[in-house]
Amino acid sequence: MKTLVMQFVMICFFRTDPQDLPASRVLLVLTAFAVLFTSIRSTAGLPNVLLMAGVHVFLMGLFIYATLVFRRRTARWQQTASAIFGATATLNLITWPFIPWMERTKDTPQGAIPALIGVFLTIWYISILAHILRHALDIQSTTSIWVSIGCVSVLMMATLISASLTTA
């Protein structure tokens, strides 16, 4: 288990590739639950947290599968989804210490530093997605960056829409 966690950390630092993970349904389910759990903590201030985290994981999985179908690479589903879910959970864990700081300073001038950290983490996440998708889809780096930006944009819009629907 420790080696799998280290593989996800190494994926986040671009030291290993998604194809180095085992193609395992068990790993896919474990990483999906890991990203679900860590997403619940990361969005703790929003209403219907479990529902929103579940929708987030579902949309992420749907996006991954749709891009694999489009490129005719569905055999890579388990490894790609496991890599993205595991890397997302890892990055969510990295953000946990910053969440109270961000919440405490969001409406103050001191909120600029946590906001910059949030921007950095978002750029890092897009880079991780691009790294994984470049290998999974056999596409150029620039294309994988644009696909990753599209994925993150869709996920952010879905989060904002679902948050506004649950508060209305």
N, C-alpha and C positions, 0 to 999 in steps of 0.2 A: 504494500500500500504506500509506503514511504517513497518508493521509487516512482510510482505513478504521480504522486503529488509533486515530486521533483521534476518529472517530465512536464507537467503543466507550468511550473515555474520557469523551466527552461524554454518552453514555447513562448511564454510572455517576454522573455529576454532574447528571443530569436536565435536560441542556441540549438534547438531541435525542431523537427518538422512534424506536422500532424500524422504523416504516414508512419512515423516511428511508434505511434500508439497501437495497441492491439485492437483489432476489429472485433469488438465484444459488445453484445447486447447488454450484459450486466454493467459494463463500464458506461455505456450510454445512459442507462437508467440512473446509475449512481451520480453521474455528472449532471444530469437533468435535475435531480433532487438537490444536488449541491448548489446549483445556480438558483433554484427556486428558494432554498433556505437563505442564501446570502442576499438574494434580491429582496426578500421580505425585510431583512434588517436594514438594507440600504434605502428602502422607501418607507421606513417606519412612520414617518409623519403624515403619509397620505391615507385617505380613507380606503377601506376595502383592500388592504395590503395584500392579502393572500390571493384574492381574485386578480388584482393587477399584476402580481408577480407571475401567476399562472398564465395570464394572457401574454405577458412578456416572453416567457419561455416557449409558449406555443407559437407565437409569431416568429421568434428567432428560429425555431425548428422548421417552421414552414418556409421561411426565407432561405434557409440552408438547403432544404430539399428542393425547392423550386429552382434555385440556381444550379444544383447538381443535375436536375432533370433537363434544364435548358442546355447544359453542356454535355449531356449524355454520360454522366459520371456517377450514376446512382449507386454503383457498387462501393463508392467511397463514403456513403452516408454515415455509417457508424463511426468511422474514424474522424470524419470532419465534424460531425455534430459533437462527438465526445471532446474533441480538441477545443472547439469554440465554447461549449458549455463549461469545460474544466478551466479554460483560460478566463472566462467571464467570472466564474466563481472565485478564482484566485485574485483577480483584479478587484472584485467586490470586497474580499477580505482585506485587501490593501487599503481600501477606502474607509473601512469601518472606523479607524481612529480619527479620521477627519470629519465624520458626520456631526458629532456634537459641536465641534468648533465652527463648522459651517452654519449649523442651526443657530448657534448663539450669536454669531456676528453677521448674519445675513442682511440686516437692515442698518448696519453701522459702517463707518469708514474703514474699520478694521476688517470688514468682510471682503476686501479686495484680494487679500492673500489667499484665503480659502477658495475664492472664486477662480483665481489663477491656477491653483492646484487642481481644481475641478476641470478646468480647460486642458491642462496638461494630461490628466488622467483620461479624458475623452480622446485626445489626440493619440495617446498611447494605445487605447482600446481600438481605435480605428486602425492603427498600425498592426496590432496583433491580428485583427480580423483579416486585414489585407495579406499578411504573411500566411495565414492558414488557407485563405481562399485562393491565393496564388498557386499554392501547391495542389490543393484539391481540384481546382478547375483547370489547371494547366493554362494559365493566362499570364499576361505581362504584369509587372508590378504596378504600373500606372492604372491599368484596368482594374486590378484588384483593389486599389485604393478607392477608385470611384464606386465600385460595387460595395465596399465597406462603408463609405460615406452614405450611400443610399440605404443600406441596412440600418445604420445607426439613426438616420433621419426618420425612417419609417417607425422604428421602435420608440423614438422620442415623441413623435406625433401621436402614436397610439397611446403612450403613457399620458400625454397631456389631454387627449380626448377622453380617455377612460377616467382620468381624475376629475375632469369637468363634469362628466356624466354622473359620477358618484356623489359629487357635492351639490348637484342641482336638485 
